[in-house]
Amino acid sequence: MFEQLEKINRRPEPFEFYTASDLWTDEHTSEQMLKFHLNEGIDAASRNPAFIDRSVEWIAGRFNIEAGTKIADFGCGPGLYATRLAQRHAAVTGIDFSGRSIRYAREAADRKGLSIRYVNQNYLDFETADRFHLILMIMCDFCALSPAQRKQLLTKFQTLLEPGGSVLLDVYSLAALDQWEEKGIYGINLLDGFWSPHKYYGFLNTFKYPEEKLVLDKYTIVEPARTRTVYNWFQCFDREALAGECAECGFAVQDFYSDVAGSPFDQASREFAVVAKKLPPA
């Protein structure tokens, strides 16, 4: 038992494990995530409808969204942004890991008579001959990726964008890093049954990596027939670090904001957004 507890509470190396598929493709947890997406009273998997409406209004003005504007929404979830942008006559492609969320998004588009292309795929593997004017990656998805994965993704964005196209994404800030605290929590059916419809024992270990500006929520779920571990990484950035990663992959940062609704940049904000423009080849 002691050895098992030692393993549960072990601090892994930064980005040692990547378990996104366990969260987004598991039958039970994907259902719980969709409920979070659609719960209008919380900002969990998606932000609340009022914020999304304000965000889309700002995006439409900032990027001159009109009929024929081609947009790719990486990590589109159930299509909350994609639907609103398609209603403004943009040509939208949504990519998401979760088959359950993509099914919901497609059904919503059909009900509204919208033509939206949805792709059920890990966006790290997404390839297409289409080229876009704007790529979105919203809800700090970028922060769950390792440095190598982030470079892979930004390089992909460079390829997928039309000349002069833009990326809009948001990230966790160093203010958020300062507010995170290391902790260890144990509970029966931890998170109110989020991880399984049956009884389980759950452990949450939160680790901070100050040098790497990184946080990990490590969930260990002990069920009668299996024990599994899910790793949720949260990379935190300052403006210089994020601009550097963009520049390395052929982007020039145009603006920083406190959120994807265009709020003025505030150093104290837990999150911030960046608009980066594709540079021509050297």
Phi and psi in degrees as a GROMACS rama.xvg file:
@    title "Ramachandran Plot"
@    xaxis  label "Phi"
@    yaxis  label "Psi"
@TYPE xy
-59.9242  -44.6361  PHE-2
-62.635  -37.54  GLU-3
-64.4939  -41.6841  GLN-4
-67.7122  -36.3639  LEU-5
-60.6306  -42.4527  GLU-6
-65.3909  -42.5427  LYS-7
-60.6883  -38.3873  ILE-8
-95.8645  10.3013  ASN-9
-73.5841  137.367  ARG-10
-85.4271  114.971  ARG-11
-76.3509  166.661  PRO-12
-70.3163  153.725  GLU-13
-52.8028  125.355  PRO-14
56.6956  30.2716  PHE-15
-64.0111  -33.4114  GLU-16
-127.906  147.849  PHE-17
-131.574  114.424  TYR-18
-126.567  31.3635  THR-19
-57.6571  -36.9285  ALA-20
-63.6498  -31.3457  SER-21
-65.2468  -31.9162  ASP-22
-81.0094  -42.83  LEU-23
-93.9913  -17.2007  TRP-24
-111.563  -13.0535  THR-25
-62.9412  136.153  ASP-26
-58.3321  -43.9823  GLU-27
-77.5578  -49.6331  HIS-28
-68.2725  -32.8482  THR-29
-65.0696  -32.9282  SER-30
-66.643  -40.8701  GLU-31
-65.8042  -39.945  GLN-32
-64.1743  -39.336  MET-33
-63.3264  -39.5979  LEU-34
-60.8345  -40.4516  LYS-35
-63.7629  -43.3935  PHE-36
-53.9724  -41.7305  HIS-37
-94.9237  -4.00197  LEU-38
-78.0241  107.342  ASN-39
-73.5031  -8.95565  GLU-40
-93.1831  -3.84564  GLY-41
-134.644  156.076  ILE-42
-105.892  81.7898  ASP-43
-113.387  -96.6255  ALA-44
-68.8997  -30.5814  ALA-45
-133.797  160.623  SER-46
-83.2035  168.712  ARG-47
-71.0237  156.421  ASN-48
-57.2689  -37.2039  PRO-49
-63.2018  -41.6194  ALA-50
-66.4304  -43.744  PHE-51
-61.6562  -41.7434  ILE-52
-59.7255  -44.9023  ASP-53
-66.2895  -38.692  ARG-54
-64.1358  -46.4423  SER-55
-64.6941  -38.1178  VAL-56
-59.5812  -43.9966  GLU-57
-67.8002  -45.2992  TRP-58
-57.7841  -43.7235  ILE-59
-59.6263  -39.4717  ALA-60
-78.0627  -41.9708  GLY-61
-64.6203  -34.9796  ARG-62
-113.036  14.1772  PHE-63
52.2176  51.8762  ASN-64
-68.8039  128.045  ILE-65
-150.543  -178.852  GLU-66
-55.9065  126.999  ALA-67
93.8925  -10.3848  GLY-68
-64.3541  126.568  THR-69
-98.3799  121.192  LYS-70
-125.828  136.162  ILE-71
-113.621  126.44  ALA-72
-108.343  100.988  ASP-73
-83.0543  123.082  PHE-74
76.9095  48.6181  GLY-75
-73.0995  -15.4956  CYS-76
57.4421  -139.346  GLY-77
-82.0659  16.513  PRO-78
84.5709  26.7595  GLY-79
-66.6669  -38.566  LEU-80
-81.317  -43.6088  TYR-81
-58.1567  -41.7904  ALA-82
-61.2663  -48.1894  THR-83
-65.2452  -37.9944  ARG-84
-70.804  -37.3598  LEU-85
-65.3515  -32.8214  ALA-86
-66.0876  -17.7518  GLN-87
-94.3263  13.2469  ARG-88
75.7648  14.702  HIS-89
-72.1435  154.154  ALA-90
-93.739  105.11  ALA-91
-110.009  136.456  VAL-92
-117.996  127.101  THR-93
-112.918  134.527  GLY-94
-124.232  130.232  ILE-95
-153.444  147.99  ASP-96
-67.5428  -33.3853  PHE-97
-85.1298  113.116  SER-98
-61.942  -34.7154  GLY-99
-65.1779  -43.5939  ARG-100
-66.5592  -39.9804  SER-101
-64.8074  -39.9503  ILE-102
-61.0581  -43.881  ARG-103
-61.2878  -44.1872  TYR-104
-62.7149  -42.7253  ALA-105
-64.0689  -41.3161  ARG-106
-65.4138  -39.1338  GLU-107
-64.2183  -41.4588  ALA-108
-63.8311  -40.8759  ALA-109
-63.1126  -42.6536  ASP-110
-61.7746  -35.2493  ARG-111
-92.0837  -1.03531  LYS-112
68.9435  33.9636  GLY-113
-103.57  142.382  LEU-114
-99.1271  97.9901  SER-115
-125.76  132.517  ILE-116
-88.7563  119.995  ARG-117
-112.809  135.3  TYR-118
-122.431  120.724  VAL-119
-90.6625  95.5793  ASN-120
-162.699  151.674  GLN-121
-62.0733  121.531  ASN-122
-66.007  -16.0248  TYR-123
-66.799  -22.9289  LEU-124
-101.153  -2.40134  ASP-125
-68.323  130.865  PHE-126
-137.19  145.687  GLU-127
-159.695  155.481  THR-128
-83.0151  -11.8389  ALA-129
-66.4028  153.434  ASP-130
-128.018  143.207  ARG-131
-118.855  152.781  PHE-132
-84.7629  -27.7592  HIS-133
-145.517  135.298  LEU-134
-118.391  130.809  ILE-135
-109.519  142.527  LEU-136
-144.766  96.2017  MET-137
-114.34  152.82  ILE-138
84.2774  30.4513  MET-139
60.9953  28.0799  CYS-140
-58.8329  -33.5312  ASP-141
-56.5682  -30.7847  PHE-142
-76.3053  -14.0754  CYS-143
-82.6021  -5.12728  ALA-144
-101.819  148.259  LEU-145
-71.0595  165.545  SER-146
-54.7367  -41.0727  PRO-147
-65.8824  -40.2321  ALA-148
-67.5363  -38.2133  GLN-149
-64.7019  -41.6963  ARG-150
-64.2183  -41.1757  LYS-151
-59.5055  -42.4708  GLN-152
-70.8627  -44.7316  LEU-153
-63.8871  -36.0497  LEU-154
-63.9539  -39.5917  THR-155
-62.9993  -43.5705  LYS-156
-58.7021  -41.0132  PHE-157
-57.8017  -41.9484  GLN-158
-69.9763  -39.3897  THR-159
-79.8894  -15.7918  LEU-160
-86.9425  145.719  LEU-161
-65.184  157.219  GLU-162
-52.3053  129.901  PRO-163
79.2905  4.82235  GLY-164
-69.0816  166.933  GLY-165
-127.479  156.745  SER-166
-117.444  136.84  VAL-167
-121.952  119.469  LEU-168
-143.938  160.738  LEU-169
-124.53  156.124  ASP-170
-143.687  163.901  VAL-171
-78.1728  146.045  TYR-172
-98.9655  173.611  SER-173
-69.4233  -23.6216  LEU-174
-63.6482  -38.4783  ALA-175
-65.6462  -41.7866  ALA-176
-58.2237  -42.9255  LEU-177
-62.2991  -31.3118  ASP-178
-84.3557  -20.5726  GLN-179
-69.7622  142.929  TRP-180
-126.695  142.702  GLU-181
-69.1558  143.941  GLU-182
-161.516  163.391  LYS-183
-133.89  125.552  GLY-184
-128.255  139.835  ILE-185
-127.123  143.401  TYR-186
-163.106  148.821  GLY-187
-74.8196  128.416  ILE-188
53.3811  48.5183  ASN-189
-48.7738  137.278  LEU-190
65.2517  35.6431  LEU-191
56.1665  45.0958  ASP-192
81.4305  15.0879  GLY-193
-59.096  -37.2101  PHE-194
-87.7253  -17.1931  TRP-195
-164.75  148.795  SER-196
-76.5225  -9.40158  PRO-197
-110.912  169.041  HIS-198
-62.1905  138.318  LYS-199
-151.601  166.342  TYR-200
-112.432  127.975  TYR-201
-118.473  140.502  GLY-202
-124.013  133.864  PHE-203
-120.382  120.708  LEU-204
-114.947  122.33  ASN-205
-103.285  122.17  THR-206
-116.936  140.67  PHE-207
-110.784  143.031  LYS-208
-123.953  85.0393  TYR-209
-58.3915  -40.0513  PRO-210
-64.1977  -38.5647  GLU-211
-88.1874  -3.79885  GLU-212
57.2047  51.3734  LYS-213
-136.848  146.25  LEU-214
-130.089  145.954  VAL-215
-129.449  130.333  LEU-216
-101.834  112.264  ASP-217
-105.949  113.957  LYS-218
-103.668  125.883  TYR-219
-113.699  121.355  THR-220
-114.501  116.489  ILE-221
-105.509  113.693  VAL-222
-115.241  168.47  GLU-223
-57.3543  -37.4956  PRO-224
-104.661  -6.9713  ALA-225
-161.977  159.047  ARG-226
-125.9  129.739  THR-227
-132.985  156.577  ARG-228
-128.529  132.687  THR-229
-119.165  132.454  VAL-230
-113.274  116.125  TYR-231
-108.177  109.928  ASN-232
-95.1045  145.425  TRP-233
-133.816  94.0933  PHE-234
-76.7689  132.933  GLN-235
-109.74  149.943  CYS-236
-132.661  155.167  PHE-237
-106.559  174.41  ASP-238
-63.9105  -37.6525  ARG-239
-65.6403  -42.2663  GLU-240
-65.2272  -42.7939  ALA-241
-68.7598  -41.4824  LEU-242
-61.7259  -35.9387  ALA-243
-65.3319  -42.3009  GLY-244
-65.125  -38.8528  GLU-245
-64.4727  -46.0715  CYS-246
-62.4165  -37.2729  ALA-247
-61.6697  -26.1547  GLU-248
-107.489  16.6076  CYS-249
88.8416  32.0693  GLY-250
-123.94  146.88  PHE-251
-112.149  124.235  ALA-252
-70.7834  130.174  VAL-253
-98.2625  -43.0909  GLN-254
-151.969  152.302  ASP-255
-116.743  143.938  PHE-256
-136.442  165.983  TYR-257
-78.9248  -17.2572  SER-258
-160.545  177.754  ASP-259
-86.055  16.8967  VAL-260
-109.095  10.0277  ALA-261
82.9659  16.2948  GLY-262
-65.1954  141.408  SER-263
-55.4341  144.069  PRO-264
-61.6425  134.55  PHE-265
-132.385  122.108  ASP-266
-57.0227  -27.4452  GLN-267
-86.3859  -6.24699  ALA-268
-67.0522  142.517  SER-269
-70.9399  -22.2124  ARG-270
-134.157  160.154  GLU-271
-150.297  160.415  PHE-272
-117.248  154.249  ALA-273
-131.307  141.986  VAL-274
-111.135  120.707  VAL-275
-124.048  135.666  ALA-276
-106.021  138.277  LYS-277
-66.1652  129.68  LYS-278
-90.5793  149.906  LEU-279
-67.4522  158.509  PRO-280
-59.048  145.392  PRO-281
